[in-house]
């Protein structure tokens, strides 16, 4: 696991260039995508690069990490809506090649099919992640088994509070989500994680200085052979210099 401490603009540029390089080297690559504020700058740069004919998504397939249970893809807080609005609607990708877990009629049994779809596609070549203030990745909350596959999650109260800013009130934030598991994520060939802002500082300190433990889901990345953690100066503020 490699740690890179950069300003936010430089993080976005480096990660976007990594995606562009991956696609150009393998036009039919499989990308693992995330939602939330962390990847927005990267997605904006990918849209710009596509419009400038520096990269094409025509053969690319994508799999998103998670989705709220109870929201369909037309809800403005669903992650399908997020991906369409922030990326898919603005690039030359075939939306039939984009997968976001369904938030409707999902059970732990049907969730397992998502891992099989990824495996059938050939596995994820490059996975982007954000991190929650409690150290969750995707919606794998503290206590999630390190060997977990795609599953239904009960959202931690801190996660719901973090996400309440996107809704009219915390009462509207769903209590459950379907999420790729920690073992699902670890199958990606290469992983990049973006952590920015002071709210992420405690989790980053625990990641860098602590052990691998289910109480800090992000710590599983220490066991990955090719994981890079991009951290801005605020998120790195508690690290031992």
BANUKE-111564 format. One record per residue (C-alpha): z, x, y. Coordinates in steps of 0.2 Angstrom, whole numbers, padded with zeros to 4 digits. Example, Ala and Ser with C-alpha at 12.3 -4.5 7.8 and 13.67 -1.06 7.14 Angstrom:
residues 2
(pt (0039 0062 -0022))
(pt (0036 0068 -0005))
end
This chain:
residues 241
(pt (0000 0000 0000))
(pt (-0005 0007 0017))
(pt (0002 0002 0034))
(pt (-0008 0003 0049))
(pt (0000 0000 0066))
(pt (-0013 -0005 0080))
(pt (-0015 -0016 0094))
(pt (-0021 -0034 0090))
(pt (-0039 -0031 0096))
(pt (-0041 -0016 0086))
(pt (-0034 -0025 0070))
(pt (-0046 -0039 0072))
(pt (-0061 -0026 0074))
(pt (-0056 -0016 0059))
(pt (-0053 -0031 0048))
(pt (-0069 -0039 0054))
(pt (-0079 -0023 0051))
(pt (-0072 -0022 0033))
(pt (-0078 -0040 0030))
(pt (-0095 -0036 0037))
(pt (-0096 -0019 0027))
(pt (-0091 -0029 0011))
(pt (-0104 -0042 0013))
(pt (-0118 -0030 0018))
(pt (-0114 -0019 0002))
(pt (-0113 -0035 -0009))
(pt (-0122 -0050 -0001))
(pt (-0116 -0061 -0015))
(pt (-0098 -0056 -0014))
(pt (-0083 -0067 -0016))
(pt (-0071 -0068 -0001))
(pt (-0053 -0075 -0001))
(pt (-0049 -0083 0016))
(pt (-0033 -0088 0025))
(pt (-0029 -0100 0039))
(pt (-0016 -0099 0053))
(pt (-0017 -0089 0069))
(pt (-0018 -0072 0060))
(pt (-0036 -0072 0055))
(pt (-0043 -0081 0070))
(pt (-0048 -0065 0080))
(pt (-0057 -0059 0064))
(pt (-0066 -0075 0061))
(pt (-0072 -0075 0079))
(pt (-0079 -0058 0077))
(pt (-0088 -0063 0061))
(pt (-0096 -0078 0070))
(pt (-0102 -0066 0083))
(pt (-0109 -0053 0071))
(pt (-0118 -0067 0061))
(pt (-0126 -0074 0077))
(pt (-0132 -0056 0081))
(pt (-0139 -0054 0064))
(pt (-0127 -0040 0059))
(pt (-0122 -0050 0043))
(pt (-0127 -0065 0033))
(pt (-0116 -0076 0023))
(pt (-0131 -0085 0014))
(pt (-0126 -0079 -0003))
(pt (-0107 -0077 0000))
(pt (-0094 -0088 -0009))
(pt (-0077 -0091 -0002))
(pt (-0060 -0097 -0009))
(pt (-0046 -0102 0003))
(pt (-0028 -0099 -0001))
(pt (-0020 -0116 0001))
(pt (-0020 -0133 0008))
(pt (-0007 -0146 0013))
(pt (-0003 -0160 0000))
(pt (-0008 -0177 0007))
(pt (-0021 -0171 0020))
(pt (-0039 -0174 0016))
(pt (-0052 -0162 0023))
(pt (-0056 -0173 0038))
(pt (-0038 -0172 0045))
(pt (-0038 -0161 0060))
(pt (-0023 -0151 0053))
(pt (-0030 -0149 0035))
(pt (-0036 -0132 0031))
(pt (-0053 -0137 0026))
(pt (-0055 -0144 0044))
(pt (-0048 -0127 0051))
(pt (-0061 -0117 0041))
(pt (-0075 -0128 0046))
(pt (-0070 -0128 0064))
(pt (-0066 -0109 0066))
(pt (-0079 -0101 0054))
(pt (-0090 -0111 0042))
(pt (-0098 -0122 0056))
(pt (-0104 -0107 0065))
(pt (-0111 -0095 0052))
(pt (-0126 -0097 0039))
(pt (-0115 -0100 0024))
(pt (-0119 -0114 0012))
(pt (-0103 -0125 0012))
(pt (-0106 -0129 -0006))
(pt (-0101 -0111 -0009))
(pt (-0084 -0113 0001))
(pt (-0069 -0119 -0009))
(pt (-0053 -0125 -0001))
(pt (-0040 -0133 -0013))
(pt (-0039 -0152 -0013))
(pt (-0024 -0159 -0004))
(pt (-0027 -0175 -0013))
(pt (-0023 -0180 -0031))
(pt (-0017 -0162 -0035))
(pt (-0005 -0158 -0049))
(pt (0001 -0142 -0056))
(pt (-0011 -0145 -0071))
(pt (-0026 -0148 -0060))
(pt (-0021 -0133 -0048))
(pt (-0023 -0121 -0063))
(pt (-0042 -0125 -0063))
(pt (-0043 -0116 -0046))
(pt (-0039 -0100 -0054))
(pt (-0052 -0103 -0067))
(pt (-0065 -0107 -0054))
(pt (-0061 -0090 -0045))
(pt (-0062 -0081 -0062))
(pt (-0079 -0089 -0066))
(pt (-0086 -0084 -0049))
(pt (-0082 -0066 -0053))
(pt (-0065 -0064 -0044))
(pt (-0061 -0061 -0026))
(pt (-0068 -0045 -0019))
(pt (-0059 -0045 -0002))
(pt (-0044 -0056 0002))
(pt (-0036 -0058 0019))
(pt (-0018 -0064 0021))
(pt (-0006 -0068 0035))
(pt (0013 -0068 0033))
(pt (0026 -0080 0037))
(pt (0042 -0076 0046))
(pt (0052 -0078 0029))
(pt (0040 -0066 0021))
(pt (0029 -0079 0012))
(pt (0011 -0076 0009))
(pt (-0001 -0091 0006))
(pt (0013 -0105 0004))
(pt (0022 -0094 -0009))
(pt (0040 -0097 -0002))
(pt (0055 -0085 -0006))
(pt (0060 -0087 -0024))
(pt (0042 -0090 -0030))
(pt (0039 -0080 -0047))
(pt (0029 -0065 -0045))
(pt (0018 -0070 -0060))
(pt (0014 -0087 -0052))
(pt (-0004 -0095 -0052))
(pt (-0010 -0109 -0041))
(pt (0003 -0122 -0040))
(pt (0011 -0136 -0030))
(pt (0024 -0129 -0017))
(pt (0039 -0137 -0009))
(pt (0038 -0130 0009))
(pt (0053 -0121 0016))
(pt (0061 -0128 0031))
(pt (0057 -0112 0041))
(pt (0039 -0113 0036))
(pt (0038 -0132 0042))
(pt (0046 -0127 0058))
(pt (0034 -0112 0061))
(pt (0019 -0124 0058))
(pt (0027 -0139 0068))
(pt (0018 -0132 0084))
(pt (0001 -0138 0076))
(pt (0008 -0156 0074))
(pt (0015 -0169 0086))
(pt (0032 -0166 0078))
(pt (0040 -0158 0063))
(pt (0041 -0175 0055))
(pt (0022 -0175 0053))
(pt (0022 -0158 0044))
(pt (0019 -0161 0026))
(pt (0033 -0156 0014))
(pt (0022 -0149 0000))
(pt (0006 -0139 -0002))
(pt (-0005 -0132 -0015))
(pt (-0006 -0113 -0015))
(pt (-0014 -0099 -0024))
(pt (0001 -0090 -0033))
(pt (0006 -0072 -0031))
(pt (-0002 -0067 -0047))
(pt (-0018 -0076 -0042))
(pt (-0018 -0066 -0025))
(pt (-0015 -0050 -0034))
(pt (-0031 -0052 -0044))
(pt (-0041 -0048 -0028))
(pt (-0050 -0031 -0029))
(pt (-0045 -0027 -0011))
(pt (-0032 -0036 0000))
(pt (-0029 -0035 0019))
(pt (-0014 -0043 0028))
(pt (-0012 -0046 0046))
(pt (0005 -0047 0054))
(pt (0007 -0049 0073))
(pt (0021 -0054 0085))
(pt (0040 -0051 0085))
(pt (0043 -0066 0073))
(pt (0035 -0056 0059))
(pt (0046 -0040 0063))
(pt (0060 -0043 0050))
(pt (0048 -0048 0036))
(pt (0038 -0032 0039))
(pt (0054 -0021 0040))
(pt (0059 -0029 0023))
(pt (0042 -0026 0016))
(pt (0041 -0008 0021))
(pt (0059 -0003 0018))
(pt (0064 -0014 0003))
(pt (0060 -0017 -0015))
(pt (0048 -0028 -0024))
(pt (0057 -0045 -0026))
(pt (0053 -0063 -0027))
(pt (0065 -0066 -0012))
(pt (0052 -0058 -0002))
(pt (0035 -0064 -0009))
(pt (0025 -0052 0002))
(pt (0033 -0037 -0007))
(pt (0022 -0040 -0022))
(pt (0008 -0031 -0012))
(pt (0017 -0015 -0015))
(pt (0011 -0016 -0033))
(pt (-0007 -0019 -0028))
(pt (-0019 -0003 -0030))
(pt (-0029 -0007 -0014))
(pt (-0018 -0016 -0001))
(pt (-0018 -0013 0018))
(pt (-0005 -0020 0030))
(pt (-0011 -0021 0048))
(pt (0003 -0023 0060))
(pt (0004 -0024 0079))
(pt (0017 -0015 0089))
(pt (0028 -0030 0090))
(pt (0028 -0034 0072))
(pt (0032 -0015 0069))
(pt (0046 -0014 0081))
(pt (0060 -0014 0068))
(pt (0052 0000 0057))
(pt (0061 0016 0057))
(pt (0051 0028 0067))
end
